[in-house]
Amino acid sequence: MVIAVAALLMLAKVPALVALAVSVVVVMPLSLLVFGKLRRRVAIGMAERAAERKARREELLAQLRGDRAADAG
C-alpha cells in the first residue's frame, strides 16, 4: 500500500523521499481500518495465550510450593 500511494504521489511530481514519507503517514491509519478484523483476531489470540501461560505458571509455582491442589490436577 505504501508503494502504491508513493507511486501516485510521484506521478503528481512529488519528490520520491517526500512521497514515501507522506505515504507512510497516510497508510498507517488506513491500515487500522483495512486490517481491523485481523488485528482484533490476533489480539484475542494473544490474550488467550497469555491466560494459558499464566495458568500454567501458577500451576508450576503451586507444584514447587508443594500445594495439594496442584498435585490433584
CNS distance restraints for C-alpha pairs under 8 A (distance, minus, plus):
assign (resid   1 and name CA) (resid   5 and name CA) 6.29 0.50 0.50
assign (resid   1 and name CA) (resid  27 and name CA) 6.83 0.50 0.50
assign (resid   2 and name CA) (resid   6 and name CA) 6.06 0.50 0.50
assign (resid   2 and name CA) (resid  20 and name CA) 7.28 0.50 0.50
assign (resid   2 and name CA) (resid  23 and name CA) 5.44 0.50 0.50
assign (resid   2 and name CA) (resid  24 and name CA) 5.88 0.50 0.50
assign (resid   2 and name CA) (resid  27 and name CA) 6.21 0.50 0.50
assign (resid   3 and name CA) (resid   7 and name CA) 5.94 0.50 0.50
assign (resid   3 and name CA) (resid  20 and name CA) 7.55 0.50 0.50
assign (resid   3 and name CA) (resid  23 and name CA) 7.64 0.50 0.50
assign (resid   4 and name CA) (resid   8 and name CA) 6.29 0.50 0.50
assign (resid   5 and name CA) (resid   9 and name CA) 6.26 0.50 0.50
assign (resid   5 and name CA) (resid  19 and name CA) 7.80 0.50 0.50
assign (resid   5 and name CA) (resid  23 and name CA) 5.40 0.50 0.50
assign (resid   5 and name CA) (resid  27 and name CA) 7.97 0.50 0.50
assign (resid   6 and name CA) (resid  10 and name CA) 6.08 0.50 0.50
assign (resid   6 and name CA) (resid  16 and name CA) 7.39 0.50 0.50
assign (resid   6 and name CA) (resid  19 and name CA) 4.89 0.50 0.50
assign (resid   6 and name CA) (resid  20 and name CA) 5.17 0.50 0.50
assign (resid   6 and name CA) (resid  22 and name CA) 7.59 0.50 0.50
assign (resid   6 and name CA) (resid  23 and name CA) 5.41 0.50 0.50
assign (resid   7 and name CA) (resid  11 and name CA) 6.19 0.50 0.50
assign (resid   7 and name CA) (resid  19 and name CA) 7.67 0.50 0.50
assign (resid   8 and name CA) (resid  12 and name CA) 6.58 0.50 0.50
assign (resid   9 and name CA) (resid  13 and name CA) 6.79 0.50 0.50
assign (resid   9 and name CA) (resid  14 and name CA) 5.59 0.50 0.50
assign (resid   9 and name CA) (resid  19 and name CA) 5.55 0.50 0.50
assign (resid  10 and name CA) (resid  14 and name CA) 4.79 0.50 0.50
assign (resid  10 and name CA) (resid  15 and name CA) 6.28 0.50 0.50
assign (resid  10 and name CA) (resid  16 and name CA) 6.14 0.50 0.50
assign (resid  10 and name CA) (resid  19 and name CA) 6.24 0.50 0.50
assign (resid  14 and name CA) (resid  18 and name CA) 6.75 0.50 0.50
assign (resid  14 and name CA) (resid  19 and name CA) 5.93 0.50 0.50
assign (resid  15 and name CA) (resid  19 and name CA) 6.01 0.50 0.50
assign (resid  16 and name CA) (resid  20 and name CA) 6.07 0.50 0.50
assign (resid  17 and name CA) (resid  21 and name CA) 6.23 0.50 0.50
assign (resid  18 and name CA) (resid  22 and name CA) 6.07 0.50 0.50
assign (resid  19 and name CA) (resid  23 and name CA) 5.96 0.50 0.50
assign (resid  20 and name CA) (resid  24 and name CA) 6.26 0.50 0.50
assign (resid  21 and name CA) (resid  25 and name CA) 6.49 0.50 0.50
assign (resid  22 and name CA) (resid  26 and name CA) 6.15 0.50 0.50
assign (resid  23 and name CA) (resid  27 and name CA) 5.88 0.50 0.50
assign (resid  24 and name CA) (resid  28 and name CA) 6.17 0.50 0.50
assign (resid  25 and name CA) (resid  29 and name CA) 7.54 0.50 0.50
assign (resid  26 and name CA) (resid  30 and name CA) 6.64 0.50 0.50
assign (resid  27 and name CA) (resid  31 and name CA) 5.91 0.50 0.50
assign (resid  28 and name CA) (resid  32 and name CA) 6.90 0.50 0.50
assign (resid  29 and name CA) (resid  33 and name CA) 7.06 0.50 0.50
assign (resid  30 and name CA) (resid  34 and name CA) 6.27 0.50 0.50
assign (resid  31 and name CA) (resid  35 and name CA) 5.58 0.50 0.50
assign (resid  31 and name CA) (resid  36 and name CA) 7.59 0.50 0.50
assign (resid  32 and name CA) (resid  36 and name CA) 5.34 0.50 0.50
assign (resid  32 and name CA) (resid  39 and name CA) 7.96 0.50 0.50
assign (resid  35 and name CA) (resid  39 and name CA) 6.07 0.50 0.50
assign (resid  36 and name CA) (resid  40 and name CA) 6.20 0.50 0.50
assign (resid  37 and name CA) (resid  41 and name CA) 6.23 0.50 0.50
assign (resid  38 and name CA) (resid  42 and name CA) 6.16 0.50 0.50
assign (resid  39 and name CA) (resid  43 and name CA) 6.17 0.50 0.50
assign (resid  40 and name CA) (resid  44 and name CA) 6.19 0.50 0.50
assign (resid  41 and name CA) (resid  45 and name CA) 6.25 0.50 0.50
assign (resid  42 and name CA) (resid  46 and name CA) 6.13 0.50 0.50
assign (resid  43 and name CA) (resid  47 and name CA) 6.18 0.50 0.50
assign (resid  44 and name CA) (resid  48 and name CA) 6.20 0.50 0.50
assign (resid  45 and name CA) (resid  49 and name CA) 6.16 0.50 0.50
assign (resid  46 and name CA) (resid  50 and name CA) 6.08 0.50 0.50
assign (resid  47 and name CA) (resid  51 and name CA) 6.20 0.50 0.50
assign (resid  48 and name CA) (resid  52 and name CA) 6.28 0.50 0.50
assign (resid  49 and name CA) (resid  53 and name CA) 6.15 0.50 0.50
assign (resid  50 and name CA) (resid  54 and name CA) 6.08 0.50 0.50
assign (resid  51 and name CA) (resid  55 and name CA) 6.15 0.50 0.50
assign (resid  52 and name CA) (resid  56 and name CA) 6.14 0.50 0.50
assign (resid  53 and name CA) (resid  57 and name CA) 6.00 0.50 0.50
assign (resid  54 and name CA) (resid  58 and name CA) 6.14 0.50 0.50
assign (resid  55 and name CA) (resid  59 and name CA) 6.17 0.50 0.50
assign (resid  56 and name CA) (resid  60 and name CA) 6.18 0.50 0.50
assign (resid  57 and name CA) (resid  61 and name CA) 6.11 0.50 0.50
assign (resid  58 and name CA) (resid  62 and name CA) 6.07 0.50 0.50
assign (resid  59 and name CA) (resid  63 and name CA) 6.26 0.50 0.50
assign (resid  59 and name CA) (resid  70 and name CA) 6.08 0.50 0.50
assign (resid  60 and name CA) (resid  64 and name CA) 6.24 0.50 0.50
assign (resid  60 and name CA) (resid  70 and name CA) 8.00 0.50 0.50
assign (resid  61 and name CA) (resid  65 and name CA) 6.24 0.50 0.50
assign (resid  62 and name CA) (resid  66 and name CA) 6.14 0.50 0.50
assign (resid  62 and name CA) (resid  67 and name CA) 5.40 0.50 0.50
assign (resid  62 and name CA) (resid  69 and name CA) 7.91 0.50 0.50
assign (resid  62 and name CA) (resid  70 and name CA) 5.80 0.50 0.50
assign (resid  63 and name CA) (resid  67 and name CA) 5.97 0.50 0.50
assign (resid  63 and name CA) (resid  70 and name CA) 5.65 0.50 0.50
assign (resid  63 and name CA) (resid  71 and name CA) 6.74 0.50 0.50
assign (resid  66 and name CA) (resid  70 and name CA) 7.73 0.50 0.50
assign (resid  66 and name CA) (resid  71 and name CA) 7.80 0.50 0.50
assign (resid  67 and name CA) (resid  71 and name CA) 6.84 0.50 0.50
assign (resid  68 and name CA) (resid  72 and name CA) 6.43 0.50 0.50
assign (resid  69 and name CA) (resid  73 and name CA) 6.67 0.50 0.50
